[in-house]
Amino acid sequence: MKKRAVFRNSKHEYYHVQKFAEGQIELESRELAVSFEISQPVLNMIDAAIKNVQNGKVSEPVDLTEFEA
């Protein structure tokens, strides 16, 4: 006997499933990547780096030929 359930048109794509001894099953929605884990200062640094690249303010290319196999 297969133990599956299909939920059509569900609000979330992923769920954490808990099965209890009494036979009760609990589904809790799960987010795989939470966007608020990146702090605002880090986001500001990323934005500044992207603006620098777009404005052509970049360093010389790094030579990585010595690391090639």
Secondary structure, 3 states (H helix, E strand, C coil): CCCCCCCCCCCCCEEEEEECCCCCEEEEEECCCCHHHCCHHHHHHHHHHHHHHHCCCCCCCCCCHHHCC
